[in-house]
Amino acid sequence: MKFQGEFQEPEADDATAFVQWDLGFSRQDPELFGKRWKRMYLRLLDLIGSGQALTMSSREGSCRLPAPDVTGWKNSLAKCGG
């Protein structure tokens, strides 16, 4: 998946903060929160919940993130309206 966003000042010294709102859809896009947006959202959740490490790449290089180990995270997110 391709994400176009921006890096922001992280809250901790050993952290990175990348922000992309609404999966790249503009606020005026009638498809925001529609079927195509929902497919992208679910695909992202599937990638995060795959149990495998994720690789993030940019022009500068790449970074391998360990697989998240948070039981029930997807259900918790759904309860928040995600």
C-alpha positions in Angstrom: 0.0 0.0 0.0 1.2 3.5 -0.7 0.7 6.2 1.9 1.4 9.9 1.1 1.6 11.8 4.3 4.1 13.8 6.4 6.4 13.2 9.3 5.7 15.3 12.4 7.5 15.9 15.6 7.4 12.7 17.6 6.4 12.7 21.3 9.4 10.6 22.3 13.1 10.8 21.3 13.1 7.2 19.9 9.9 7.5 18.0 8.8 8.5 14.5 5.4 10.1 13.8 4.0 9.7 10.3 0.5 11.2 9.6 -1.8 10.6 6.8 -5.5 11.5 7.3 -8.4 9.6 5.8 -6.2 7.1 3.8 -5.3 9.9 1.3 -8.9 10.8 0.5 -9.7 14.5 0.6 -12.4 15.7 3.0 -14.5 16.8 0.0 -14.3 13.4 -1.8 -17.7 11.8 -1.8 -16.0 8.4 -1.6 -14.5 9.2 1.8 -15.9 6.6 4.2 -17.6 4.9 1.2 -17.0 1.4 -0.3 -13.5 2.1 -1.8 -12.3 3.8 1.4 -13.7 0.9 3.5 -11.8 -1.7 1.3 -8.5 0.2 1.8 -9.2 0.5 5.5 -9.9 -3.2 5.9 -6.8 -4.0 3.8 -4.6 -1.9 6.1 -6.1 -3.6 9.2 -5.4 -7.0 7.6 -1.8 -6.0 7.0 -1.3 -4.8 10.6 -3.1 -7.9 12.0 -1.3 -10.4 9.7 1.1 -11.4 12.5 4.0 -10.7 10.2 6.7 -8.0 10.3 6.0 -5.0 8.1 8.5 -3.1 5.9 8.1 0.6 5.4 10.0 2.0 2.4 10.8 5.5 1.2 13.2 7.2 -1.1 15.6 7.4 1.8 15.6 3.7 2.6 13.4 1.2 4.5 12.6 0.1 8.0 11.3 -3.3 9.1 8.7 -3.1 11.9 8.1 -6.1 14.1 4.7 -7.7 14.0 2.3 -6.1 16.4 1.5 -8.3 19.4 -1.7 -6.8 20.8 -4.5 -9.2 21.5 -8.0 -8.0 20.5 -6.8 -4.7 19.0 -9.0 -5.0 16.0 -12.1 -5.5 18.1 -11.2 -2.5 20.3 -10.8 -0.4 17.2 -14.2 -1.4 15.8 -15.8 -0.4 19.1 -14.3 3.1 18.6 -16.1 3.4 15.3 -13.2 2.3 13.1 
